[in-house]
Amino acid sequence: MQIFTALGVDSTIVIHLICFLISYVAFTRLVLKPYMRALEEREKRTVGGEEQAVRLVEEANDLQGQYEVKAREINAQITSIYNQSRTAAQKDSEVVVQAARSEATTLLEGARTKISTEVQSARKALSAEVPAVGAAIASKLAGKDLSL
């Protein structure tokens, strides 16, 4: 006991311990427990919010993946329709061009035939007029009338 007395501990230590224990119990029940409950509730909300945020991000990523898949499908459909339309247009164009070539060939042959016929008739008409024109030229050169 001398150690306690040397340290300054006397009979009031028991009263101090009792006051401490009462204060500790009161502090624990009135302050610490409500604080711990509030802290745990806050953590639950925070962790729940984080989990919800993670879940929402995963859902957003899933939706983005679905969107990309659908966009690729629609793009493939559009490309297919475009290619089909282009092929059909090329075939129609070839038919129209072939018809135009055929018509042009027919018109060209008709024009050649007509020109050939007109050249033949012009030659016949000119060959009939050659003696008269020759006589007229000779008369002019001779200076007198040389009618045949």
Residue frames relative to the residue before (quaternion, step in Angstrom):
aa qw qx qy qz dx dy dz
M 1.0000 0.0000 0.0000 0.0000 0.00 0.00 0.00
Q 0.5524 0.6142 -0.3966 0.4004 3.47 1.15 -0.46
I 0.5886 0.5649 -0.3710 0.4436 3.57 1.07 -0.60
F 0.6567 0.5052 -0.3130 0.4643 3.54 0.95 -0.89
T 0.6586 0.4981 -0.3065 0.4735 3.57 0.96 -0.89
A 0.6366 0.5203 -0.3344 0.4607 3.57 0.99 -0.77
L 0.6838 0.4645 -0.2780 0.4893 3.57 1.08 -0.66
G 0.5385 -0.6355 0.3979 0.3844 3.59 1.18 -0.17
V 0.4686 0.6445 -0.4653 0.3855 3.57 1.19 0.43
D 0.0020 -0.7966 0.6039 -0.0253 3.55 -0.82 1.00
S 0.7913 -0.3392 0.2278 0.4550 3.55 -1.26 -0.33
T 0.5895 0.5855 -0.3768 0.4096 3.64 1.15 -0.27
I 0.4487 0.6978 -0.4531 0.3262 3.57 1.22 -0.11
V 0.6234 0.5391 -0.3459 0.4484 3.57 1.00 -0.74
I 0.6488 0.4995 -0.3155 0.4796 3.57 0.94 -0.84
H 0.6370 0.5236 -0.3200 0.4666 3.56 1.00 -0.81
L 0.6590 0.5002 -0.3087 0.4693 3.60 0.95 -0.84
I 0.6500 0.5021 -0.3221 0.4709 3.57 0.94 -0.82
C 0.6430 0.5061 -0.3185 0.4785 3.61 0.93 -0.81
F 0.6444 0.5216 -0.3146 0.4623 3.56 0.99 -0.86
L 0.6795 0.4895 -0.2971 0.4587 3.58 0.87 -0.95
I 0.6389 0.5030 -0.3274 0.4813 3.60 0.97 -0.78
S 0.6570 0.4998 -0.3078 0.4731 3.59 0.93 -0.88
Y 0.6459 0.5253 -0.3171 0.4543 3.59 0.96 -0.87
V 0.6705 0.4847 -0.3012 0.4741 3.59 0.85 -0.96
A 0.6580 0.5000 -0.3125 0.4684 3.61 0.90 -0.88
F 0.6548 0.5112 -0.3069 0.4644 3.59 0.91 -0.90
T 0.6622 0.5140 -0.3035 0.4530 3.54 0.94 -0.94
R 0.7357 0.4277 -0.2473 0.4633 3.59 0.78 -0.97
L 0.7487 0.4229 -0.2286 0.4564 3.59 0.89 -0.85
V 0.7984 0.2760 -0.1333 0.5183 3.59 0.98 -0.75
L 0.7446 0.4581 -0.2548 0.4133 3.59 0.56 -1.14
K 0.6875 0.4810 -0.3046 0.4507 3.62 0.81 -0.91
P 0.6691 0.4638 -0.3334 0.4755 3.69 0.81 -0.76
Y 0.6257 0.5348 -0.3339 0.4593 3.57 1.04 -0.75
M 0.6669 0.4976 -0.3008 0.4659 3.61 0.91 -0.88
R 0.6310 0.5174 -0.3353 0.4710 3.62 1.03 -0.79
A 0.6599 0.4995 -0.3066 0.4701 3.58 0.92 -0.90
L 0.6411 0.5224 -0.3188 0.4631 3.58 1.00 -0.80
E 0.6624 0.4980 -0.3057 0.4688 3.59 0.92 -0.90
E 0.6466 0.5120 -0.3207 0.4656 3.59 0.98 -0.83
R 0.6422 0.5181 -0.3176 0.4673 3.56 0.99 -0.81
E 0.6452 0.5110 -0.3169 0.4713 3.58 0.99 -0.82
K 0.6332 0.5271 -0.3356 0.4568 3.57 1.01 -0.83
R 0.6724 0.4823 -0.3022 0.4732 3.57 0.93 -0.88
T 0.6562 0.5068 -0.3121 0.4639 3.56 0.96 -0.82
V 0.6794 0.4643 -0.2891 0.4892 3.57 0.83 -0.97
G 0.6344 0.5188 -0.3275 0.4702 3.59 1.00 -0.78
G 0.6494 0.5077 -0.3071 0.4757 3.55 1.02 -0.81
E 0.6446 0.5079 -0.3174 0.4751 3.57 0.98 -0.79
E 0.6547 0.5002 -0.3125 0.4727 3.56 0.95 -0.86
Q 0.6460 0.5067 -0.3185 0.4738 3.55 0.99 -0.82
A 0.6358 0.5219 -0.3271 0.4651 3.60 0.99 -0.79
V 0.6436 0.5074 -0.3184 0.4763 3.59 0.96 -0.85
R 0.6547 0.5134 -0.3090 0.4608 3.58 0.94 -0.90
L 0.6633 0.5026 -0.3035 0.4640 3.58 0.97 -0.87
V 0.6272 0.5205 -0.3342 0.4733 3.57 1.05 -0.74
E 0.6461 0.5083 -0.3179 0.4724 3.58 0.98 -0.82
E 0.6445 0.5081 -0.3204 0.4731 3.59 0.98 -0.80
A 0.6407 0.5202 -0.3217 0.4640 3.56 1.00 -0.83
N 0.6492 0.5060 -0.3158 0.4720 3.58 0.99 -0.81
D 0.6333 0.5203 -0.3284 0.4694 3.59 1.02 -0.80
L 0.6648 0.4984 -0.3007 0.4683 3.57 0.93 -0.91
Q 0.6327 0.5189 -0.3360 0.4664 3.57 1.01 -0.75
G 0.6348 0.5200 -0.3246 0.4704 3.59 1.00 -0.79
Q 0.6507 0.5012 -0.3160 0.4749 3.59 0.95 -0.85
Y 0.6332 0.5325 -0.3259 0.4576 3.57 0.99 -0.84
E 0.6701 0.4997 -0.3048 0.4564 3.57 0.89 -0.92
V 0.6345 0.5201 -0.3316 0.4658 3.59 1.00 -0.80
K 0.6782 0.4787 -0.2938 0.4739 3.59 0.89 -0.93
A 0.6283 0.5311 -0.3378 0.4572 3.59 1.01 -0.76
R 0.6447 0.5036 -0.3217 0.4768 3.60 0.99 -0.79
E 0.6432 0.5208 -0.3253 0.4575 3.59 0.97 -0.84
I 0.6725 0.4838 -0.2971 0.4748 3.57 0.90 -0.93
N 0.6324 0.5248 -0.3291 0.4651 3.58 1.00 -0.78
A 0.6437 0.5070 -0.3217 0.4744 3.59 1.00 -0.80
Q 0.6441 0.5128 -0.3244 0.4657 3.59 0.98 -0.79
I 0.6525 0.5080 -0.3122 0.4676 3.57 0.94 -0.89
T 0.6477 0.5135 -0.3170 0.4651 3.58 0.96 -0.84
S 0.6443 0.5225 -0.3143 0.4616 3.56 0.98 -0.86
I 0.6655 0.4899 -0.2999 0.4766 3.58 0.89 -0.94
Y 0.6401 0.5244 -0.3235 0.4589 3.58 0.96 -0.85
N 0.6756 0.4918 -0.2993 0.4606 3.59 0.87 -0.94
Q 0.6390 0.5140 -0.3290 0.4682 3.59 0.99 -0.79
S 0.6649 0.4983 -0.3009 0.4681 3.57 0.92 -0.91
R 0.6500 0.5175 -0.3136 0.4598 3.56 0.98 -0.84
T 0.6483 0.5096 -0.3164 0.4690 3.58 0.97 -0.86
A 0.6569 0.4999 -0.3101 0.4715 3.58 0.93 -0.89
A 0.6531 0.5103 -0.3135 0.4633 3.60 0.96 -0.83
Q 0.6374 0.5168 -0.3294 0.4671 3.60 1.01 -0.75
K 0.6459 0.5056 -0.3222 0.4726 3.58 1.00 -0.83
D 0.6497 0.5034 -0.3153 0.4745 3.58 0.94 -0.86
S 0.6363 0.5281 -0.3183 0.4635 3.56 1.01 -0.83
E 0.6503 0.5105 -0.3150 0.4660 3.58 0.96 -0.85
V 0.6387 0.5166 -0.3255 0.4682 3.58 1.01 -0.81
V 0.6698 0.4926 -0.3004 0.4675 3.59 0.90 -0.92
V 0.6583 0.5019 -0.3105 0.4672 3.59 0.94 -0.88
Q 0.6484 0.5102 -0.3192 0.4662 3.58 0.95 -0.84
A 0.6471 0.5061 -0.3178 0.4735 3.59 0.99 -0.84
A 0.6495 0.5115 -0.3106 0.4691 3.58 1.01 -0.83
R 0.6401 0.5127 -0.3223 0.4729 3.60 1.00 -0.78
S 0.6503 0.5149 -0.3122 0.4631 3.54 0.95 -0.90
E 0.6645 0.4896 -0.3013 0.4775 3.57 0.93 -0.90
A 0.6475 0.5144 -0.3201 0.4623 3.58 0.98 -0.84
T 0.6405 0.5155 -0.3243 0.4677 3.58 1.00 -0.81
T 0.6491 0.5124 -0.3132 0.4669 3.57 0.97 -0.86
L 0.6676 0.4918 -0.2983 0.4727 3.57 0.91 -0.91
L 0.6455 0.5245 -0.3148 0.4574 3.58 1.00 -0.83
E 0.6590 0.4903 -0.3087 0.4795 3.59 0.93 -0.86
G 0.6405 0.5170 -0.3247 0.4660 3.57 1.01 -0.81
A 0.6591 0.5008 -0.3058 0.4705 3.56 0.98 -0.87
R 0.6419 0.5171 -0.3239 0.4643 3.61 0.98 -0.79
T 0.6460 0.5117 -0.3167 0.4696 3.55 0.98 -0.87
K 0.6622 0.5077 -0.3005 0.4620 3.59 0.92 -0.93
I 0.6554 0.5029 -0.3101 0.4705 3.57 0.95 -0.90
S 0.6438 0.5198 -0.3210 0.4608 3.57 0.96 -0.87
T 0.6504 0.5091 -0.3103 0.4707 3.58 0.96 -0.86
E 0.6753 0.4887 -0.2972 0.4657 3.57 0.92 -0.90
V 0.6197 0.5225 -0.3468 0.4718 3.60 1.07 -0.71
Q 0.6380 0.5258 -0.3251 0.4592 3.61 0.96 -0.84
S 0.6947 0.4564 -0.2907 0.4739 3.58 0.85 -0.95
A 0.6254 0.5209 -0.3514 0.4626 3.60 1.05 -0.68
R 0.6325 0.5238 -0.3322 0.4640 3.61 1.01 -0.75
K 0.6521 0.5045 -0.3182 0.4679 3.57 0.97 -0.86
A 0.6652 0.4981 -0.3088 0.4626 3.55 0.94 -0.91
L 0.6830 0.4786 -0.2895 0.4698 3.59 0.94 -0.83
S 0.6382 0.5198 -0.3456 0.4506 3.57 1.02 -0.72
A 0.6263 0.5105 -0.3416 0.4800 3.60 1.14 -0.53
E 0.7171 0.4417 -0.2514 0.4769 3.59 1.06 -0.63
V 0.4614 0.7063 -0.4416 0.3054 3.62 1.21 -0.26
P 0.6769 0.4738 -0.3460 0.4445 3.67 0.74 -0.78
A 0.6644 0.4985 -0.3227 0.4538 3.58 0.96 -0.80
V 0.6554 0.4925 -0.3135 0.4792 3.58 0.96 -0.80
G 0.6379 0.5263 -0.3279 0.4566 3.60 0.99 -0.79
A 0.6464 0.5057 -0.3147 0.4769 3.56 1.01 -0.81
A 0.6538 0.5105 -0.3210 0.4570 3.57 0.97 -0.84
I 0.6486 0.5018 -0.3194 0.4749 3.60 0.99 -0.77
A 0.6550 0.5080 -0.3102 0.4655 3.56 0.95 -0.88
S 0.6336 0.5294 -0.3263 0.4602 3.60 0.99 -0.82
K 0.6596 0.5057 -0.3036 0.4659 3.55 0.94 -0.87
L 0.6839 0.4774 -0.2944 0.4666 3.55 0.95 -0.84
A 0.7020 0.4535 -0.2659 0.4805 3.52 0.99 -0.76
G 0.3872 -0.7393 0.4613 0.3011 3.50 1.17 -0.52
K 0.7367 0.3182 -0.2444 0.5443 3.58 1.13 0.18
D 0.6115 -0.5761 0.4015 0.3646 3.53 -1.25 0.33
L 0.0218 -0.7991 0.6000 -0.0326 3.55 -0.64 1.18
S 0.1064 0.8274 -0.5445 0.0871 3.59 0.65 0.91
L 0.2863 -0.7666 0.5531 0.1567 3.46 -1.02 0.76
